[in-house]
Amino acid sequence: FKYGNFIDKLRLFTRGGSGGMGYPRLGGEGGKGGDVWVVAQNRMTLKQLKDRYPQKRFVAGVGANSKISALKGSKGKDCEIPVPVGISVTDENGKIIGELNKENDRILVAQGGLGGKLLTNFLPLKGQKRIIHLDLKLIADVGLVGFPNAGKSSLLSCVSHAKPAIADYACKCNLIISVADLPGLIEGAHMNKGMGHKFLKHIERTRQLLFVVDISGFQLSSHTQYRTAFETIILLTKELELYKEELQTKPALLAVNKMDLPDAQDKFHELMSQLQNPKDFLHLFEKNMIPERTVEFQHIIPISAVTGEGIEELKNCIRKSLDEQANQENDALHKKQLLNLWISDTISSTEPPSKHAVTTSKMDII
């Protein structure tokens, strides 16, 4: 889909290079055709890729023919397709070829044909032809979750000290933390309404969630029901749950925006009491709108993207929360490594190797 200048899917034609001709009289082999690779690059977007290669065709170089001065033909030139980090590559049937999750990750998508040789009667083979689909699932430390007009883009500008276009979803802010600002979620997003389903797909690849709600509440249009800030949080939680329950297990923070508005303080105190005992207020909702579990926010920060109130505290909380998560992940990894070490030590000390095992290991070494 497109949102402003933002593109998250692209269909490309790729073809490996044909092999070079063999040299029958002297048994010379033609060079192999070049391969087509998809390579992840930072600061690359699918929009840039489409603008740079409007034909969306990527063909690798042809292998060199065998000749008297060079009986072994040289390989054709590889073709590299630059893509953003966070790309899933699938074939025409939807089968996943691979994922590119960090810079310089690369996937072979179309192989070059073999050069002419004795087995092929010295005739070259054509390269592999393949239609591929690039699917961008943004990878960011923090994903902003909110309904339209909650002030996510204004908040992103404050956090990053920049004035991003709405479409510049991922940006590196001065915390060296990537923040993804995504299209506003609407009620029923899990049912694929509007762009909400796409939004939820991207949220899967963020480490933490930052809920952004308007303290004065939310109303999508004059035809839809008005929602208080508390109701908005419950509905956002339900949308995440209906799409994929695992999203609710991500660490979450809450930014309560537009605190510069009249009566904001009174409404904030009311919201805090509701969040402290959410179950006491769930009877106000229809049954199908109540989530199985409510989100426990690690930090709740009142802010104003207009005046800048609370922005520094929010940035500190984001940094602290990410540091805590990184430490927990490192501890879990360390414990797992120790456990594996303990298990291997236990096995080796309790089970002396048999003759057969020794023979097998020797064979493996050979």
N, C-alpha and C positions, 0 to 999 in steps of 0.2 A: 504494500500500500504506500501511498504518498501522503505526506503531511507537510505542507509548505514545500520545501526543497528536499525533504527527507525521503529516502527510498530504503526499504528494508528487504526487498526481494529483487533478484535479477536472474534472467535466463540467458545462458551463453552457449554459443556453438564452439566446440573445441575439436581440433584434429591433430594427431601426431603427424610428423613429417614422414613422407615416403622414404624407403631405403634407396640407396644408390645401386646402380647397375654393377653386376659382377663382371669379371674378365675371364670368359671360359677357357681361352687358349692357355693362359698362365695360371688358372685356378685362383684368380684374384677375387676378393670379397668386397662388395660395395659397403659403404658406411651405413650404419643404422640411422633411421630418421630421428629427428629431435623429438623430445617429449614436451608435453604441456603440463605445467605446474601451477597450482594456486598458492600464492605466498602471502602471509599476513604481514601487514605493515601498519605501524602506528600512524595516526593522523591521515589515514586514508578513509574515504567514504565510498559507498556504492554509487552515490551521485557523481563523484569525481570520476569513477571508473566508467560510468555510462557516458559522461561528457567527453572523456578522453578517447573512448572507443565506441562511437555511436553505432557502428555495425554489429558490435557484440560478437565478433568472430575472432578466434584465436587459433592460428595455425603455426605449428613448429616448422623448422627448416628441414630441407631435404638432405639426405645423406649423400656424401660425395661418391661419384662413380669410381670404380677401380680402374687404374691405368698403369702403364708400364713403370712410370716413375714413382707410383704409390699404389702398390697392389692392394693394400688394405685401405679402403676409402675412409675418410674421416667422418665422424658422427655429425648429423645435422644440428643446427643451433636450436637449443631448447627455447621454449616460449614461456615466460612467467607472467601470470595474471596477478597484479597487485590488488589485494582486498583488505578491508579493515579487520582488526582483531575481533574475534567473537562471531565468526562465520561458520555456519553449518553447510556442508556441500552435499547435495543429493543428486542422484541421476534422474532420468526422465520418469522412472517408475516409483520415485520417492524413496529409494533405498539410500541410506546414508553412506557416502563415500568416506567422509571424515569430518573433523572439526578443527578449527584453527583458533586456539585459545590464548596464544601469546605471540609476540612479535617474532618474525622469522620462521614460525611454524609453516610447513609446506606439505602439500598433498599432490600426488601424481594423479592427474585426471584423464590424460590421453597419451598412450604409449606410441612411440615412433615405430614404423615398420622395419623389419629386418632387411639388411642389404642383400643383394643377390649373391648366392653361394651355391656350392655343389648340390646341396639338398633342395634348393629352389630352382634348379636348372639355371642358376646365375641370374634369375629374374628377381627384381626387388619386390617386397611386399608393401602394400599401402599402410599408412598409419591408422591408428584407432580413431574412429569418429565418435564423438559423444556430446550429447546435450546435457549441460549441468545446470543446476539451480543453486544460487547462492542465497542463503537465508540468514539474515542478521538477527542474532539475539544479543542485544547489547550487554556487554560485560561492564559493570560498574560496581564500585564499593557500596554506593547508596542509591537506591531507587526511590524517587519521590512519588508517593501515592496520594491521589486526591481527586475530587470531582472538579469539573471545569470552574474557573474563576476563584479557586481557593488561593491563588497567588503563588503557584509553584514557580512560574517563570520569573516573577519579580524576586522571589526568594533566591533563585539560582543566580540572578544578576548580583544580588548582595553578597552571596557566599563566595562568588568567583571574582568579584570586583570587575565584572565585565558586563557588556550589554549584548548578550547572545541573541541571535535570531531565535525565534521559538523552535526552529528546526534543529538548532545545534544542540542535540540532546545530550551528548556526553562532553563534559569539559573538565579540564584539570584545574582545580582551584588552588588557592595559595596554601591549602593544607596538603597538597599533593594527593588529594583524594578525588577519585572520579565520581561525579554525580550525574545520574541520568534523569533528565526531565522528560517526561513522556506525555502523550496526549491524555487529556483529562478522562478519567474513568466515568462512565455513566451507569445508572442503575440498569441491571440486566446485561452487563458486559460479558458475564460468563456464558450468556446465550448467544454470543457473537453479535450483539447489537453495536452498530457504529464501529469505532476503532477500538472499543474496550478490550475485545478478545486479543488483539495484537499487543495492546498494552500489557496485558497479563502475561503473555508469552515472554516479553522482554524482562518483566519483573523476576522471572525464574532465575535469571543469570546475574542478579545483584546479590551482594553479600548481606546487606541489611536494608530495611525499609524505613523510610522517613514519611510518616503520615503528615499531610498538610491539610488543616481544616480552617475554615473561616469561622471565627468566633460568633459571628452573627447568624450562622447557619447557611443553608444552601437550597436554592430552588432552580431546577433546570430550565423550566419555562412556566408561563402562566397556566399551562394545562397540567403541570405536575405538582405534587404535594410539597409544601415547605418542610424542610428538615432542620432540626436544631443541630448544633455542633456535635452533641452526644449521639444523636440519631445518625448523623453522617459517618461517625467512626464505626458504629455498629454495622451500617450498610456496607461500608468499605471492607470491613472484616468478613462479612457474609460473601461478598463478591469474590474475595481471595479464596475463601473456603470452597465455594462452589466450583471454582476453576480448578484448584489443586490444593488439597489440604496441607501439603508440605510447606506451602508459602507462609502459613501461620506460625511455623516453627522458626522462621528467620527472626533474628533480633530486630526490634522495632523501637523507633523514637517517635515522638509526637510534637510537631510544631503547631501551636495554636496562633494563627495569623490574624492580622488586622486588629491588633490590640490598641490601635490609635483611635478606633471608633468609639462613639459615646456608649456608655453602659458596658463597655468591654470588660472592665474589672469584675463587675457583679456577675456577668455571664461566665467569666472564667472561674470564679469561686464555685458557682453552681455546677459547672462542668467537672471540676476536680472532685466534688462530692459524689457525682454520678459515676466517675471513673473509679473511685475508691471502692464503691459497692455496686458494680454494674448490674448484678442479678436482681437488685431491689427495683430496678427500673425496666427490666426486660418485658414485664407484663404489658407495657405500653405498645409493644410491637405485635404485628401479626406473626403467627407461629412460623410461617415460612421465611420470615426475615430475621429470625434469631439465629446467630451462629452457634455451632456446637461448643466452641470455646471462645472467650473474649481475649483480645490481645493484651498482654502485660507489657506496658511501655517501660523501657529502661530509663528514659528521661522524658519529661514533659516540659516544654519550654514555650512560654508566651513570647511572641515576637510581633514586630511590625516591619514588613518589607519596605514600607514607605518611609518610616522615620529611622529605621535601623535598630530599633529597640530589640534586645535579646539576640541579635545576630552573632555577636562574639561568643556568647554563652552557648548558642547552638553549635557553632563550629568546634568549640572545646568539647562539647558532649559527643559530637560525631567522632572526633579524634579519640576520645577516651573509650567510647564504645567499640570502635574498630580495633584499638589496641588490646582491649579485654578479649575480644573474639579471637584475635591472632594468638594471644597467649594461651587461650583455652585449646585452640587447634594444635599449637605446638606441644602443649602438655599431653594432649590425647595421642599425638603422633609418637612422642617419647615413650609413653606407657605401652603403646602397641609394639614399638621396637623392642622394649625390654621384655615384654611378654613373649614375643617371637624368639628372642634370644634364650629366655628361660626354657621354653618348650623344646628348642633344638638341643640345648644342653641336657635336659632331662632325657630326651630320646637317646642321645648318644651315650649317656652314662648307664641307662637301664637296658639297652639293647646292643650287646656287643655284635659287631658285624660278622655275618656268616661267611663261609668261604665263597658262597655264590655271590654275596653282596660285594666282596672284594673283587671278584672276577668282573662283575658288572661295572664297578667303578673304573677298573683298569680299561675295560672296553670303551667306556665313555671318554676317558682321557685320550685314548688312541684315536 
